[in-house]
Amino acid sequence: MFKQRLLTALFLAPLALLAVFYLPLSSFALFVSVVFLLGAWEWSGFCGLANRRSRAVYTLLTGLLLLMLYFLQPIALQYLFADTLTLAMVLAGVIWWLVAVVLVLTYPQSQYFWVGRDWLKALMGWLTLLPAWSAIVFVRGLDYPEAEFTGAWLLFGLLGLVWAADIGGYIVGKPFGKRKLLPQVSPGKTLEGMLGGLLLVLLLVSVVGYGLSWPADIAFWYLAAIVLSGLSVFGDLTESMFKRAAGKKDSGAFLPGHGGILDRIDSLTATAPLYALLLALFGGFN
């Protein structure tokens, strides 16, 4: 299983980076749309949609919403507050993930709020995917006319943070994990694993800070990294919560050794809206 997981990761990571750095903005937005549509297909399995026709309808509706965003949201947007739709989507994503954190922390009691309400779980799926799409496209398009790769490097920073949290969690949590983080949500997540992921994220920030001669706002980088690292864990836990309620081990079987698409992008969907908002508020892209 580990070998299969490693081989899949070695294929996916370069593919993602090639898309981030070398696809034109419009093609990149379509690439992210395809990935998120696969995620929507998997999410439909959480919504009590048992047959393929119902799941296809949900995926098609998600595709139509993404298509609407594609035509209405500026692909290259310099300032987040310059476009009402993009700002609204990013804020909706940040608010939803605050709610999701509460739902996870209060599980299983919180399930009585949404279990049995398929329309609500469908809405939660859209709140997971659509704001993340807007945030990712916004970040990639930053400074695009003047500096083609500014947004790519910023998005690479987010991917690096998410991957570091995941890798650190696996490296430390697998051999040393003893204290269960939230066993009712995810029996495999441990406090040691979460701290291992956080340490690797902070090490990554330190390496970048050293390479850039310790920028004046490096303290804010560390604080943002801590918050985003914690939120990435809750992205994973939120999906685990929905999988547990639906009686599923994996969200899907698209990726050998990794389960489904959602199992790979859950942390990214959780962190992307807040990352975009932080860049807007403190990175000069407001």
Sequence and secondary structure as in RCSB ss.txt:
>XXXX:A:sequence
MFKQRLLTALFLAPLALLAVFYLPLSSFALFVSVVFLLGAWEWSGFCGLANRRSRAVYTLLTGLLLLMLYFLQPI
ALQYLFADTLTLAMVLAGVIWWLVAVVLVLTYPQSQYFWVGRDWLKALMGWLTLLPAWSAIVFVRGLDYPEAEFT
GAWLLFGLLGLVWAADIGGYIVGKPFGKRKLLPQVSPGKTLEGMLGGLLLVLLLVSVVGYGLSWPADIAFWYLAA
IVLSGLSVFGDLTESMFKRAAGKKDSGAFLPGHGGILDRIDSLTATAPLYALLLALFGGFN
>XXXX:A:secstr
 HHHHHHHHHHHHHHHHHHHHHS HHHHHHHHHHHHHHHHHHHHTTTT  SHHHHHHHHHHHHHHHHHHHHHS S
S S GGG HHHHHHHHHHHHHHHHHHHHHHTTTTTHHHHTT HHHHHHHHHHHHHHHHHHHHHHHTTTTTT TTH
HHHHHHHHHHHHHHHHHHHHHHHHHH  SEEETTTEEEEEHHHHHHHHHHHHHHHHHHHHHTT  TTHHHHHHHH
HHHHHHHHHHHHHHHHHHHHHT SSS SSBTTTB HHHHHHHHHHHHHHHHHHHHHHSS  
